[in-house]
Amino acid sequence: MTGIHLANPSLRALPEYALARERVVTGQLGTIGTVYTFCGGACPWDVQTPSGDTAPQEVSIFEWMLPDFDFLRWCFGEVERVYAKHRGVSEKRRVHHAFVSLRFATGVIASAEASWAYPPGLQREFEIAGSEGLLRHRSGAPPGLEAYVWPPQSAPSLLSMETGPSAEMSEEDVREALRISNALCESATNGCAVTLGGGCSCA
C-alpha cells in the first residue's frame, strides 16, 4: 500500500492541511478544544470516468473519509474510541450521510461529517479551535487559512502558505485509517461506541 485509494487522496500534501498541522503540533493554537472536518461530493461509483464507465469499486462512506481520519490522526495522535451515525439510505442501500465522533488518546474530540448528496467534485472543510485561536479552511475559498486569535479580532488574518515538506503516508498510516473506518462501520451498524481494539460498548 502506498496511499489512500479512490479519488480522495491524502491531505498531507495540501498546504492548508500541512500548515494547520504545523500550528497544532507547535502549540500555536494552545490547548485544542473542538475540531471539525467535512467532505462532500457525489457517490463515487455513480460518477462516470473519462471513458464513460462508472467507478467499479463500491466503498462505504467511512472508507471515503479515510483521508480525514489520517489527517486527524496526523495532527492529534492515536484514536481511542469512535462513534458513528448514518442517514439517507437510498433504494440501492447506499448510505449518503455520515456523522462521526473520534476521541483521541490526548483527550481531543473531533467531529467529522461526510455526504454524498452533492454534485460531482470534492468539497472539503476543516476547523480547529484552541485556547489561543482558531484555524478554518473551506475548499473554493481563497487559498490559505482563516486565522482568528483570541480575543476575537475584527477580521480574520490569512496565514502564509509557506510550509516545509509534508510527511509521506506510511503503510502503517493507511492501516490505521482503515482500522478507524472499520470501527466506525461497526459503530454505525450496532449503534454503540467502539473502542479501537476493544470492541463495541453501549455503556
QUIZI-V782775 format. One record per helix or strand of 2 or more residues. SS is the DSSP state (H for helix, E for strand). FROM is the first residue (numbers start at 0). TO is the last residue. Records with the same first field share a line. If there is no record, write none. Layout:
BEGIN
SS = FROM-TO, FROM-TO
END
This chain:
BEGIN
H = 14-24, 43-45, 60-63, 65-75, 170-189
E = 31-39, 78-86, 96-103, 108-114, 122-129, 132-137, 145-148, 156-157, 192-194, 198-200
END
